[in-house]
Amino acid sequence: MVELGIIVVYFLVMLAIGVVSRRQAGEVDDFFVAGRRGSSLLITGSLLATIVGGSATVGMAGLGFTQGLTGVWWLLVSSIGLVVLGFFFAEKVREFGLYTLPELVEKQYDGRVALAASVLIVVAWIGVVAAQIIASGKILGILGLGSPALWMVVFTIVFVAYTILGGQYAVIRTDTLQAIIIFAGIFGGLALLLSRLGGLGGLHLSLSPDKFAFPLSSQFSGKELISFLLLVGLTYVVGPDMYSRLFCAKDGKTARVSVFWTALLIIPFAFGITLIGMGASVLFPQISPEQAFPTVIMEVLPPFLGGVVLAALLCAVMSSADTCLLSAATILTVDIVGRFRHSLSQKKILLLSRWGIAVLGLSSLMLALALKGVINALLFAYTIYTCGLILPVIAGFYKGRLKVTPVGALAAITGGGVAALISKLFDIKYLDLGSLLISGLLLFMVSFIDNRVKGKRLDDGESI
């Protein structure tokens, strides 16, 4: 089978890149932040490849399949979030010169808040990596050789091994190439799909007008749009994988420019992927929504091109999976283990990081085997992360003006994160957005009380 041969070659190439990159990733800076030498091209390509992962291909084509053009919002909200990041925070983040988001939180507040943020991110990002693994099973399961679960195991072995070997040095240098392959695969597949449907006009005639409704439709309400904007879009304003890319940039200006370019380039991806899902709903109405893109590859494209586009889809999934896994493993090593073991050598840190990648990769695989939908898995993780961490970090950039304190931030992270977890575990309507409100209220109310208590102690002559 031609497609399988191309996939095998792709897996072997990725492993080879990891082996070669191991020699270049011998120092902590190289492994965690690629030596902080990233150009605008490398950082833009890496951001783009990270964002256009399993959710933006398999999951988003599924949204196009079920609800039509409003499916583009899954990626459009990320573009909006990146614009906010570029205008207000990108240069500030790079100028800190750190490795991880929790290190930035510690600069803003203190070690207790940083530790709480670290635990929250690691737990949430296991879910994000699991979503990419689920997507790989849906993509490779279409080959008809072995079950999706088997392919999920194979995919996990490959991307975990690749990440362990090369670290950030390997990831960031292959992401730009993968972004190009993803772009070619998506729009090559879309062109052939539309040719079978009689172009955009034919697609329009084949679907109900509601499928082309925008920005809202009967299947996508204003409440859902607000949920996407807040629970998904804010992860691009403050996100460990986004910040890990900014820390790799050679300077603040490069970080800012790269973010703006990424925000712009995401827009055609959003519409291209959604249209593929809409076209698949016409040609293959009997399939499950998240099988839309893989089915188009196998049924519409000629074998060789289908194999190339299938590899492009795997590029998208792998680039997101390895980035998220490395971000979580770096936080686990630097911000959790390193907090209790201060005298670790560089060699020991790298060894622990590689073990962390293996452990988190296995944990993500186990979660992926238990879960089903890509979008559901991501929404679960993003909701917990957003409701716990986003508001304290944004407020931390202006903590003097807003008078937020470490105690307030700790209450917001704990209260918002736990409330979001409860909302998802028990499917409590509106508590997902309510958890973000709880986080904000705790941040400012507890900070206000804390400041009043400190002020009273000063008045009483006590030391704080």
matplotlib code that plots the C-alpha trace (Angstrom):
import matplotlib.pyplot as plt

x = [0.0, 1.5, 0.1, 1.5, 4.9, 5.0, 3.9, 6.7, 9.2, 7.9, 8.3, 11.8, 12.8, 11.5, 13.4, 16.6, 16.2, 15.9, 19.1, 21.1, 19.7, 20.7, 24.3, 23.3, 21.0, 23.6, 23.1, 20.1, 19.5, 19.6, 17.2, 14.7, 14.8, 16.9, 19.7, 17.5, 18.5, 15.2, 14.5, 11.1, 10.8, 11.6, 9.4, 6.4, 6.7, 6.9, 3.9, 1.9, 2.8, 2.0, -1.4, -2.5, -2.5, -5.0, -7.7, -7.3, -7.3, -9.2, -11.3, -12.0, -12.9, -15.4, -16.9, -17.3, -18.9, -21.6, -22.2, -20.8, -18.9, -19.0, -16.5, -13.8, -14.2, -12.0, -9.0, -10.2, -10.3, -6.7, -5.9, -7.7, -5.8, -2.4, -3.2, -3.7, -0.5, 1.4, 0.2, 0.5, 2.7, 5.0, 8.0, 7.6, 7.6, 10.8, 12.6, 12.2, 14.6, 13.2, 12.4, 8.8, 5.6, 5.6, 9.1, 7.4, 4.6, 7.2, 8.7, 5.2, 4.2, 6.2, 7.2, 3.9, 1.9, 4.4, 4.2, 0.3, 0.6, 3.1, 0.8, -2.2, -0.4, 1.1, -2.3, -4.1, -1.4, -1.6, -5.1, -3.9, -1.3, -3.9, -6.1, -3.2, -2.8, -6.6, -6.2, -3.4, -5.5, -8.4, -6.0, -4.0, -7.0, -8.3, -5.6, -7.6, -4.5, -4.8, -7.1, -6.9, -5.7, -2.7, -1.8, -2.1, 0.5, 2.8, 2.4, 3.2, 6.3, 7.6, 6.9, 8.0, 11.3, 11.8, 11.2, 13.5, 16.3, 16.3, 14.4, 13.5, 16.5, 14.9, 11.3, 11.7, 13.9, 11.5, 8.3, 8.7, 9.1, 6.1, 4.0, 4.8, 3.8, 0.6, -0.3, 0.3, -1.6, -4.7, -5.1, -4.1, -6.8, -9.3, -8.8, -9.4, -12.4, -14.0, -13.3, -15.6, -18.3, -18.3, -16.3, -17.5, -20.8, -21.5, -20.7, -23.1, -25.9, -25.3, -25.7, -28.5, -28.1, -27.6, -24.3, -23.0, -24.4, -21.8, -20.8, -23.6, -25.9, -28.7, -25.9, -23.5, -25.0, -23.6, -22.9, -20.8, -18.9, -18.2, -17.0, -14.6, -13.3, -12.7, -11.9, -9.9, -8.8, -7.3, -4.9, -3.1, -2.7, -1.2, -0.1, 3.0, 3.5, 3.1, 5.5, 8.0, 8.2, 8.7, 11.5, 13.3, 13.2, 16.5, 14.9, 11.6, 10.9, 11.3, 8.9, 6.3, 6.6, 6.3, 3.1, 1.5, 2.5, 1.1, -2.2, -2.5, -1.5, -4.0, -7.0, -6.7, -6.0, -9.3, -11.4, -9.6, -10.0, -13.6, -14.5, -12.9, -15.3, -18.3, -17.4, -17.0, -20.5, -21.8, -19.7, -19.6, -22.7, -22.5, -19.1, -18.4, -17.5, -13.9, -13.3, -14.0, -10.5, -8.9, -11.8, -11.3, -7.6, -8.4, -11.4, -10.8, -7.0, -4.9, -2.8, 0.6, -0.9, -3.1, 0.0, 1.6, -1.4, -1.8, 1.8, 1.0, -1.8, 0.6, 3.0, 0.3, -0.5, 3.1, 4.3, 1.6, 2.1, 5.9, 5.7, 3.0, 4.8, 8.1, 6.5, 4.9, 8.0, 10.1, 7.7, 7.7, 11.5, 12.4, 9.4, 8.3, 11.2, 13.8, 11.9, 12.7, 16.2, 18.1, 21.6, 20.9, 23.6, 22.8, 23.4, 21.0, 18.3, 18.5, 18.3, 15.2, 13.6, 13.9, 12.4, 9.6, 8.9, 8.5, 6.3, 4.0, 3.8, 2.7, 0.1, -1.2, -1.5, -3.5, -5.8, -6.2, -7.2, -9.9, -11.3, -12.9, -13.4, -10.5, -12.5, -14.0, -10.6, -9.1, -12.1, -11.7, -8.0, -8.4, -11.3, -9.3, -6.2, -8.0, -10.2, -7.3, -4.3, -5.1, -6.4, -3.7, -0.9, -2.5, -3.0, 0.5, 1.9, 0.1, 0.2, 1.3, -1.6, -4.1, -2.8, -3.0, -1.1, 0.4, -2.3, -5.0, -3.3, -3.1, -6.8, -7.7, -5.6, -7.0, -10.6, -11.0, -9.2, -11.2, -14.5, -13.7, -12.7, -16.1, -17.9, -16.4, -16.6, -20.2, -21.2, -22.7, -24.1, -22.6, -20.1, -17.3, -17.6, -18.7, -15.3, -13.5, -15.6, -14.9, -11.2, -11.4, -13.5, -11.1, -8.1, -9.3, -11.3, -8.6, -6.0, -8.1, -8.4, -4.7, -3.7, -6.0, -4.6, -1.0, -1.9, -3.3, -0.2, 1.9, -0.3, 0.2, 4.0, 4.2, 6.8, 5.3]
y = [0.0, 3.3, 5.4, 3.0, 3.1, 6.9, 6.9, 4.5, 6.7, 9.7, 8.0, 6.9, 10.4, 11.9, 9.4, 10.1, 13.9, 13.1, 11.1, 13.7, 16.5, 14.7, 15.8, 19.4, 19.4, 18.6, 21.8, 22.8, 26.0, 23.9, 21.2, 23.6, 26.8, 25.8, 28.1, 31.2, 31.8, 31.5, 33.7, 35.1, 32.3, 29.5, 30.9, 31.6, 28.1, 26.5, 28.4, 27.6, 23.9, 23.7, 25.4, 23.5, 20.1, 17.3, 19.7, 21.9, 19.1, 16.1, 17.9, 21.0, 19.1, 17.3, 20.6, 21.6, 18.3, 18.8, 22.5, 24.0, 27.3, 28.3, 25.5, 28.0, 29.7, 26.9, 28.4, 32.0, 32.5, 31.4, 34.1, 36.7, 35.5, 35.8, 39.4, 40.2, 38.3, 40.2, 43.7, 43.4, 40.5, 38.9, 41.2, 41.2, 37.4, 37.1, 39.7, 37.6, 35.1, 32.1, 28.4, 28.0, 29.8, 28.9, 30.6, 33.7, 33.2, 33.0, 36.3, 37.9, 36.4, 33.8, 30.1, 28.9, 30.3, 29.0, 25.5, 25.6, 26.8, 24.0, 21.2, 22.7, 23.0, 19.5, 17.9, 20.0, 19.4, 15.6, 16.1, 18.2, 15.6, 12.9, 14.8, 14.6, 10.9, 10.4, 12.3, 10.1, 7.0, 8.5, 9.4, 6.2, 4.0, 4.9, 2.8, -0.3, -2.0, -2.5, -0.7, 3.0, 2.0, 0.2, 3.2, 5.4, 3.3, 3.3, 7.1, 7.7, 5.6, 7.6, 11.1, 10.4, 8.9, 11.8, 14.4, 12.6, 12.5, 16.0, 18.2, 21.7, 21.8, 19.1, 20.3, 23.9, 23.1, 20.7, 22.6, 25.1, 22.3, 20.5, 23.7, 23.9, 20.3, 20.8, 23.9, 22.0, 18.9, 20.8, 23.0, 20.3, 18.0, 20.9, 21.6, 18.0, 17.7, 20.8, 19.6, 16.6, 18.8, 21.4, 24.0, 26.3, 26.9, 23.1, 22.8, 25.7, 24.0, 20.7, 21.9, 23.8, 27.6, 27.1, 25.3, 28.6, 30.8, 33.0, 34.1, 32.2, 29.4, 27.2, 24.7, 27.4, 29.9, 33.1, 31.3, 28.8, 31.6, 33.3, 29.9, 29.5, 33.0, 32.8, 29.1, 28.4, 31.9, 32.9, 29.8, 31.6, 34.8, 32.8, 29.3, 27.2, 26.0, 29.5, 31.0, 28.2, 29.3, 33.0, 32.0, 30.5, 33.8, 35.7, 38.9, 40.5, 42.1, 38.7, 37.2, 39.9, 39.8, 36.0, 36.1, 38.6, 36.5, 33.4, 35.1, 36.1, 32.7, 30.8, 32.4, 30.5, 27.3, 27.7, 28.1, 25.4, 22.7, 23.6, 23.4, 20.0, 18.8, 20.4, 18.7, 15.4, 15.7, 15.8, 13.0, 10.7, 11.5, 8.1, 8.5, 9.9, 13.6, 13.2, 10.7, 13.5, 14.5, 11.0, 9.7, 12.5, 11.5, 7.8, 8.2, 11.4, 11.6, 9.4, 6.9, 8.7, 12.2, 10.6, 9.3, 12.7, 14.4, 11.7, 12.4, 16.2, 15.4, 13.5, 16.4, 18.6, 16.2, 15.4, 19.0, 19.8, 16.6, 17.0, 20.7, 20.2, 17.2, 19.0, 22.0, 19.8, 17.8, 20.9, 22.3, 19.0, 19.0, 22.6, 23.9, 20.9, 18.5, 21.3, 23.2, 20.5, 19.6, 22.8, 21.3, 19.4, 19.5, 20.2, 16.6, 15.4, 18.0, 16.7, 13.1, 13.9, 15.8, 12.8, 10.5, 13.1, 13.1, 9.3, 9.3, 12.1, 10.5, 7.2, 9.0, 10.8, 7.6, 6.0, 8.9, 8.9, 5.3, 6.1, 9.2, 9.4, 12.8, 15.2, 18.4, 17.1, 16.1, 19.5, 21.4, 19.4, 20.4, 24.0, 24.7, 23.6, 25.5, 28.7, 29.0, 28.4, 30.3, 32.9, 35.7, 35.6, 35.6, 38.5, 40.5, 39.7, 41.8, 44.8, 43.7, 47.0, 48.9, 46.1, 45.4, 41.7, 39.6, 36.0, 34.9, 36.2, 34.5, 31.2, 31.3, 32.1, 29.2, 26.7, 27.9, 28.4, 25.2, 23.0, 24.6, 24.0, 20.4, 19.9, 21.5, 19.0, 15.9, 16.4, 18.3, 21.3, 23.8, 27.3, 26.4, 26.3, 30.0, 30.6, 29.0, 31.8, 34.3, 32.5, 32.8, 36.5, 37.2, 35.2, 36.9, 40.4, 39.8, 37.8, 40.2, 43.1, 41.3, 40.4, 44.0, 45.2, 42.7, 43.7, 47.4, 46.8, 45.0, 47.9, 50.3, 48.1, 48.1, 44.4, 43.1, 41.4]
z = [0.0, -1.2, 1.7, 4.3, 2.7, 2.8, 6.5, 7.4, 5.6, 7.4, 10.8, 10.0, 8.9, 12.1, 14.2, 12.2, 12.8, 16.5, 16.5, 14.6, 16.8, 20.0, 19.3, 19.0, 22.1, 24.7, 26.7, 28.7, 26.6, 23.4, 24.7, 26.3, 24.2, 21.1, 22.2, 22.0, 18.4, 16.6, 13.6, 12.7, 10.0, 12.5, 15.3, 13.0, 11.4, 14.8, 16.2, 13.1, 13.2, 16.9, 16.5, 13.4, 15.2, 15.7, 16.8, 13.8, 11.3, 12.4, 15.0, 13.0, 9.9, 12.1, 13.2, 9.5, 8.9, 11.6, 11.9, 8.7, 8.2, 11.9, 12.5, 11.5, 14.9, 16.6, 14.8, 14.4, 18.1, 18.3, 15.7, 17.9, 21.0, 19.2, 18.2, 21.8, 22.7, 20.0, 21.0, 24.8, 26.0, 23.4, 23.9, 27.6, 27.7, 25.6, 27.7, 30.8, 29.1, 31.0, 30.1, 31.2, 32.0, 35.7, 36.0, 34.7, 37.3, 40.0, 38.8, 39.0, 42.4, 44.4, 44.5, 45.9, 43.0, 40.5, 41.9, 41.7, 38.1, 37.3, 38.6, 36.8, 33.5, 33.6, 34.3, 31.6, 29.0, 29.4, 28.1, 25.2, 24.2, 24.5, 22.0, 19.5, 20.1, 19.5, 16.3, 15.1, 15.7, 13.6, 10.8, 10.6, 11.3, 7.9, 6.3, 7.3, 8.8, 12.5, 14.9, 15.8, 19.3, 17.8, 15.7, 18.7, 20.4, 17.4, 17.0, 20.7, 20.5, 17.5, 18.7, 22.3, 21.0, 18.7, 21.4, 23.9, 21.4, 20.1, 22.5, 21.4, 19.0, 16.9, 17.3, 16.3, 13.3, 11.7, 12.5, 9.7, 7.1, 8.7, 8.4, 4.7, 4.2, 6.2, 4.1, 0.8, 2.0, 3.2, 0.2, -2.3, -0.7, -0.7, -4.4, -5.5, -3.2, -4.6, -8.2, -7.5, -6.1, -8.9, -7.0, -4.2, -6.1, -6.2, -2.5, -1.8, -3.7, -2.0, 1.5, 3.4, 3.7, 7.5, 6.8, 5.3, 8.1, 9.8, 12.4, 14.1, 13.0, 14.4, 15.6, 16.9, 19.3, 20.8, 24.0, 22.2, 20.5, 23.8, 25.2, 22.3, 22.7, 26.4, 27.0, 23.8, 22.6, 26.0, 25.9, 23.0, 25.1, 27.9, 27.0, 28.0, 24.4, 23.0, 25.5, 25.0, 21.4, 22.4, 24.8, 21.7, 19.7, 19.4, 20.8, 21.8, 18.4, 16.7, 19.1, 18.5, 14.7, 14.6, 16.6, 14.2, 11.2, 12.8, 13.6, 9.9, 8.4, 10.6, 8.9, 5.5, 7.4, 9.3, 6.2, 4.3, 6.9, 7.6, 3.9, 3.7, 6.5, 4.7, 1.4, 3.2, 4.6, 1.1, -0.4, 2.7, 4.9, 6.6, 8.3, 11.8, 11.7, 12.9, 10.1, 7.5, 6.6, 6.6, 4.5, 1.9, 1.7, 1.1, -1.2, -3.2, -3.6, -5.8, -3.7, -3.8, -3.2, -0.5, 1.2, 1.1, 2.5, 5.2, 6.1, 6.2, 8.6, 10.8, 10.6, 12.0, 14.8, 15.6, 15.7, 18.3, 20.3, 20.6, 21.5, 24.2, 25.6, 25.8, 27.4, 30.1, 30.7, 31.0, 33.6, 35.4, 35.6, 36.1, 38.1, 40.1, 40.6, 40.4, 43.1, 45.6, 44.3, 43.8, 43.2, 40.0, 37.3, 33.7, 32.9, 35.6, 34.4, 30.9, 32.1, 34.3, 31.4, 29.1, 31.7, 32.2, 28.5, 28.6, 31.7, 30.5, 27.0, 28.6, 30.8, 27.7, 25.8, 28.6, 28.8, 25.0, 25.0, 27.6, 25.8, 22.3, 20.7, 19.8, 20.4, 23.7, 25.0, 24.2, 25.7, 28.9, 29.2, 28.0, 30.4, 33.4, 32.3, 31.3, 34.3, 36.7, 35.3, 32.6, 34.7, 37.4, 34.7, 32.7, 36.0, 37.0, 34.2, 35.8, 39.5, 40.8, 39.2, 39.9, 43.4, 43.1, 45.6, 45.6, 48.0, 45.6, 42.6, 44.5, 45.4, 41.8, 40.4, 42.9, 43.0, 39.2, 38.3, 40.7, 39.7, 36.0, 36.7, 38.5, 35.6, 33.1, 35.3, 36.1, 32.9, 34.8, 32.3, 32.4, 35.2, 32.6, 31.9, 35.6, 36.7, 34.9, 36.7, 40.0, 39.3, 38.7, 41.8, 44.0, 42.5, 43.3, 46.4, 48.2, 47.0, 48.4, 51.8, 51.8, 51.2, 53.9, 56.4, 55.4, 55.8, 59.3, 60.3, 59.1, 61.1, 64.1, 63.6, 62.8, 60.2, 57.1]

ax = plt.figure().add_subplot(projection="3d")
ax.plot(x, y, z, "-o")
ax.set_aspect("equal")
plt.show()
